[in-house]
Amino acid sequence: MGFMAPVLFDPSSWGKDVPIMIVNAGIDDPLINQSLTSFVNKAINQNLPITLINYPNGLHGFDYLNNNDTTRMIIKSTLDFWKFYLKQ
């Protein structure tokens, strides 16, 4: 389909007060996972508020494809993240 990773500005210019949540599906395209790893490393190096959930056995689209307790926990964690940071 021609997906590609977005080009991001220099990490030093990223907002320091914007919380980030990344959910990584371990059984995804290796290029996507490599891009996520690079992004997470840059965010950590900039000391940004980042939450990472790594689902080693998750497929791309696991929220639809993997009906199990791990998927439900990740969806609940995502909703809790939104509720916590969007409560304003």
C-alpha positions in Angstrom: 0.0 0.0 0.0 3.0 2.3 0.1 3.2 3.0 3.8 6.1 4.9 5.0 7.3 6.3 8.3 6.7 10.1 8.7 9.7 12.4 8.7 9.9 14.1 12.1 11.6 17.4 13.0 14.6 17.4 15.2 13.7 15.8 18.5 15.0 18.8 20.5 12.0 20.7 19.1 9.4 18.2 20.2 6.9 19.4 22.9 8.1 18.5 26.3 4.7 18.6 27.8 2.8 16.4 25.3 2.4 12.9 26.7 3.0 10.1 24.1 1.8 6.5 24.1 3.2 3.9 21.8 1.9 0.4 21.5 4.2 -1.9 19.6 2.9 -5.0 17.9 5.9 -7.4 17.9 4.7 -9.3 14.8 4.5 -6.3 12.6 6.5 -5.2 9.6 10.1 -5.0 10.7 10.5 -1.6 9.1 7.6 -0.2 11.2 9.0 -1.7 14.4 12.5 -0.3 13.6 10.9 3.1 13.1 9.1 2.9 16.4 12.3 1.9 18.2 14.1 4.9 16.7 11.2 7.2 17.7 11.1 5.8 21.3 14.9 6.1 21.7 14.8 9.7 20.6 11.9 10.5 22.9 13.7 8.9 25.9 16.9 10.8 25.0 14.9 14.0 25.1 13.3 13.0 28.5 9.8 13.2 27.1 6.7 11.8 28.8 6.4 8.5 27.0 4.4 5.3 27.8 5.4 2.2 25.8 3.5 -1.1 25.7 5.3 -3.8 23.8 3.0 -6.7 22.7 5.6 -9.3 21.5 3.0 -11.7 20.0 0.7 -8.9 18.6 -0.1 -8.8 14.9 -0.5 -5.5 13.1 -4.1 -4.7 13.9 -4.1 -6.9 17.0 -6.9 -4.9 18.5 -9.1 -6.4 15.8 -7.3 -9.7 15.1 -6.2 -10.9 18.5 -9.2 -11.4 20.8 -7.5 -12.2 24.1 -6.8 -10.9 27.6 -3.6 -9.1 26.5 -5.4 -7.2 23.8 -8.2 -6.2 26.2 -5.6 -5.0 28.7 -3.8 -2.9 26.1 -7.1 -1.4 24.9 -8.1 -0.6 28.6 -4.6 0.9 29.2 -5.0 3.1 26.1 -8.4 4.3 27.2 -7.1 5.0 30.7 -4.1 6.9 29.2 -6.6 9.1 27.2 -8.8 9.6 30.3 -5.9 10.6 32.4 -4.4 13.1 30.0 -7.6 14.5 28.5 -9.4 15.2 31.7 -8.9 18.9 31.4 
